[in-house]
Amino acid sequence: MRLLFSIVAAFAAVLCMGLVGIASASAAEFEGSPVGAKLEAEALATQVFEAGGKEGLKVKCSLLKVIKGEVEKTKALTQDALIEYAMCEETAGNLEVNNIQAEYEFSADGTASVLKPVLIETKVAGECMITVPTQNALGSIAYTNLERNGHKGVEIIPSVTKIKSEGAGNKQKPCNYTLKESEEAHTNEGGKYKGESFVWAVGGEVKWTAL
């Protein structure tokens, strides 16, 4: 995907500190300071996107970083971030994948939205290309406040399902499938995304707070 996948996913990143333990909530907010501080992120685990039709395919990425994102308010219900995934491969065909960029809106209530279409494309043009269209309120995502390497931030723990996508390429299946096939795959859970990451603010701190 050129994007999401983190929210990483990657579909993705966001604000947090304070509170110890894992949580997801319907009433929550992000807190960050100072306003304008750049957000940074790192992968704590392999970022995995499962897609395809009945055959299924997986794209795995070892690294992620924030390309664009900053503390927008001292308290906010959502946080936008442009994430780039690197060292990626499509495992079904052992195909190397270009870096993927995904633009997300993370919600403190435990969901994320894909703000722009994401393109996942093999390094060899035409082998396999997956497109993840814009979509809203994908879940679920848990957040936990964490201090790591001197940074006070938030660990993002996605377990996202029902991600829509479509694929094309000269590698035939599993890269060729429709949006409808992606929705019907995996016992109607559609595409899936998982992979923990850690987000912090340069020269500041972020945290997630249940209200």
N, C-alpha and C positions, 0 to 999 in steps of 0.2 A: 504494500500500500504506500502511495505517496501520501502522506500523513505520515494512525490510530492505530494502526494496529493499535496502553497502555497503558491508554491508556492505556496506554497505556497506559491498557492497557494499558495496551498496552497497554483504543482504543488505549497514555496515556499517560500522573503527577498532581499535587496540590499542597495546600498549607496545613501546618500543625505543630504543637508542642504540648506540654502539660500532662495530663492524663496518661496513666499507664494501662496497657491492656488493649485487646482488639475490640472494635465496636463498629456497628453500623446502626444508623438511626433515622427516624423519619423527621425529627426535629433536631437540627444541628447546624453549626456554622464553622467557617474557617476564620482563624485569627492570624494576623501577620503584622510584622513591623521590621523596618520602617516602610511606609508606603513608597513604592517605586523600586524596592530592592529586587534584584534579578533572582529568579528561581533557578535552582540547579537540581539535577536528578541523577540517580544511578540505579542500575538494575541490581537487585538483590538475588534474583533467580532468573533462569532462562524465560524469556517472553515467548509464549506459545499461542498461536492463532490456529484454530481448527476450522476448516471450511470445506467446500466441495459438496458434491451431491452424495449419492449412496456410497461411492468409492471412498470419499473423504480424502483430505490432504492436510498437512500440517506445515506451517511456516514457523521456524524458530529463530529468535534473535538473541544474541548474547549481551549486547550493549544497548543503552538508551541514554539520551541526554535531552535537556530542554533547549530548543532553538530560540523560542520566544515565549516569555512569560514573566510576569512580575507581580509583586504584592500590589493589588489594586486598591484595597481598602483595609483598614484595621480589622474590620469584621465584615464577612461576606457569606452569602449562601452558596455562591458558585465561584469557580476559578477557571479561567481559560489558560491553555498552554499548547504550544506547538512542540510536539515530541518527534525526535528522530531516532529510529531504530537502526542498529548497525550489526555487522557480522551475522547476516541472516541467510537461511537456506530453506528450500522447500524439500522436506524430507522424503516424500513419496517417490520423487524422481531423482533425489540427490542433486538438486539444482541450486547453484548459488543465486542469491537474490540481491538486488540493489538495495542500498539504504532506503528505508521507508519513512516518510514523514506523515504524521497524523495530527490534526488539530482537534482538540477536545475541549468540551466544557464539563468540568467535574462539579458535581453537586454534593454538598455536605450530607445530603440525605442518603447517599449511597448509590448514586447512578452517574452515568456519564453520557454525553451526547457527542456524536461525530459531526463536526461543524462543516467540514468540506470533504468531498469524495477522496478516498485514500487509494493509491495505486501500489500494488505489490507486483513487481516485475522482475523476471529473471535477468541475470547479467547478459546472457545470450538472448538477443532480441527475438521475440516471437515464440520462445519455448513455452512460457506460461505467464499469464497476466491476470491478476485478480483485482477486481474493483469493489471497494466497500463504499456504498453510497452514504449520503448523510442520513442520520437516524437519531432519534431522541430517547433519552431516559433508559439507556441500557443498564442492566444490573445483573448481579449486585456487586458493590464495592465496599469493603470494610477499610477503616482507617484506624491507625494506632499511633499515638505520639511516641517519638523515639529520639534519643540522643545518640548520635553516631559520629565518630571522628571529630568531635568538638562542635558539631552542628545540631541544633535543636530543630527538628522537623517532623515529618509525618511519613510513616510507612503506609503505602497503598497496597491493598491486598484484593485484587480483582478475581471474581469468579463469574464472569460475564457469559450469558447465553443469548440466543435468539438474534445473533448478529447476521444481517443480510449481506450477501455478496454474490458476485457472479464471476465466472472465469472463462478464459479463452486461451488457445495456444496450439502450436503444432505438435505438442507432446500428447495430444488426445486426452483421454481420461487419465487422471482425475482432474486435469486443469480445465476441461470444458464442461461447464454446468450453468444452469440458469438461476435467476433469483428465486424462482419457485422451488427448484430442486434444493437450493441451499436452505430454505425455510423448512422443507419437509425432512431434511436429513437429521441423523442423530436423534431419533425418537422425538422429532418435532422441536428439538431445542435449538436448531439452526447452528450457526457458527458460534464458536466458543473462544474465550480469551482468558489467559491466566498468566501470572508472573509477577511476583512482588517487586516493588521499587521503593526508593526513598527520595523524598523531596525536601529541600531546605531553601532558605533565603540567604543570599550572600550578604554578610555583615548584619544579619538580623536573625529572626526566628519565625517559624510558623507553627500552628497547631490546629487540631480539630477538637471541637467542644460540643458535647451533647447538651441540648437545652432542656 
